[in-house]
Amino acid sequence: MNRIVSIATRYARKGGARKVTKLVLQIGQMSDVIPDALRLVYPMCTENTMLEGVTMEIEPLPAMGKCKQCEHVYNLLEHEFKCPKCSGEQWELLSGRELLIKELEVM
């Protein structure tokens, strides 16, 4: 979380911001990041920074995969890692491990 705060602060300052008003993160469903844990440590990590008291929103990013047999793209978690088209169980992960700063609203 400290790294996210550092990056957000750097970009806000680089853009000449006086204050950050909102932070939106996107977290992949298969990432190692636990959204509730981020929410818990966020206030401590933003203390005495431009992000102190700023609302943080978290948007989940679906775990999308492509079947290696039929190349169908599908949500891995919704289909329990089994291709809904051919029932194949071998897939390539296309998205779902990300941790991104989607939006940084500043004044």
N, C-alpha and C positions, 0 to 999 in steps of 0.2 A: 504494500500500500504506500510505503514511503516513496517508492520509485514513481508511482502514478502521481502522487502529490508534487514531486519534484518536476516531472515532465510538464504537468499542467501549469504549474507556477512559471516555469521557464517560457512556455508558449504565451501565457497571458502577459508577462512582462515584455516579451519580444514584440507583441502587438500593441504595446503602450497602454495596457489596461490598468485602471486604478483599482478595480475590484472584480472578483469573480462572483457571479450570481448563481451559476448552475453548472454541474458536472454530470455528464451522462456517459456511463461505461457500457460496453457490450461485452458479455462474457459467454463464451461457447459452452454448450451443455456438456461437452466432454473435456473441458479444461480442468486443470487441477485447482482452480480457484472456486472457493465456496462463497457464494454471494452473501450469506448471513454472516460469515466471518468478516468479510470486508465491511459490512454495515457496522459491525461491532467495533472494529478498530479505527474506522474512519474518523470519528471525532478526536481521538488521541493523536492520530497522524497528521491532522490538519491544524492542530493547536499552534497558535502564533504564526500562521501562514496566511496567504491570500485566500485560502479555501476554508478558513475557520468559519463555522456556522453556515456554510454553503450546502445547499441541498444536493445530494448525490442520488442519481437515478441509475438503476441497473436494468438493462435490456438483455434477455437471454438470446443467444444465437443458436439456431438448431444444429444438431449434429447431422450433417448431410453426407451421404456416402453414395458411391457409384458401384453397382454390382459388377464384379469382374467377369461374370458369365454373359449377361445380356446388356450391360452398360446402362441400365435403368438407374436414375438418380432418385433417392428417397431418404426420408428421415429415419436414421438408424434406430433411434430410441423408440419412436412410435411403432416401428415394425419389428422391434426386438432383434435388430441386426440381421434380419432375414428379408431378402428381396421380395416385395409384394408381387412382383411380376413373374419371376421364375423360381422362387424359393431358394435361390442361391444364398450361401452363407459366407462367401468371400467378397470383400468389398474394399474399396479405396476411400479413405476419409477425405472429403472435399472441404468441409468446414465444421467447426464446432470446438476447436481448441484455442480460439482467439481470446485475447484480453485487449480490448481497444478503448481508447478515449474517443467516443463518437462525437461528443459536443462539449464545448467549453464556452459558456455564455459569460461575457464580460461587459464591464462598463468603463 
